[in-house]
Amino acid sequence: DVAYTGMLDDETGYIRLTRFSKNSGPEMRSAIKNIQTENASRIVIDLRDNPGGLLQSAIEILDMITPKGSTLLSTKGRLPESNKHYISRKDPIIDEDIKIAVLINEGSASASEIISGAVQDLDRGIIIGTRSFGKGLVQSQYQIDDKRSIKVTTARYYIPSGRYIQKRDYIDDKYILNKTEEDSVFTTMSGRNVLGNGGITPDSTITPELMAALSSQYWRRGYF
């Protein structure tokens, strides 16, 4: 899951995480430890084009970054069992004085947005790039018979500031009854304003230059 880790210069460590599986937590812990042996004073976590994966892996990684006792995520649904709160239960392995930057783009979704959103809301680091995809729905699978099952949306993800990650256009307005307008501006732990209009809006927006056609083909084929 960690495609690359290394030092960009004498102070800056870089970790590229491509997905969230059961291996993500151990691999991230190993990558962070390797960078710490190089005495990095700042760490870049690259979540660009990371589509997400296991929620538990995202929580495990946030445990390594955020202060113990911090609210990381909550889920809200119609049924009581859909309402859950996730809190950091371990001491972080990254010291508070080490600066963190998280890179995201429109391909960063789900667990990537949970991590970048929590880092932003808790003022643990800066988010750089373009607005993320906007996938914040909890889905549950129910078995119909031996061959068929149905997947139903049962809850929503909310990051520490109370922001709802899901982009607004996931369902046609005509199917929504008793529609209420949700807040679009929220505040971080230190009182900074952040946007809640679906997805994670970076603190610093950087739009990459478009690749030429040949470079794009090399990139898609994994030559870089």
Buried (B, 14 or more C-beta within 10 A) or exposed (E): BBEEBEBEEEEBBBBBBBBBEEEBBEBBBEBBEBBBEEEBEBBBBBBBBBBBBBBBBBBBBBBBBBEEEBBBBBBBBEEEEBEEEBBBEEEBEBEEEBBBBBBBBBBBBBBBBBBBBBBBBBEBBBBBBBBBBBBBBBEBEEEEEEEEEEEEEBBBBBBBBEBBBBBEEEEEEEEEEEEEEEEEEBEBBEEEEBBBBBBBBBBEEEEEEEEEEEEEEEEEEEEE
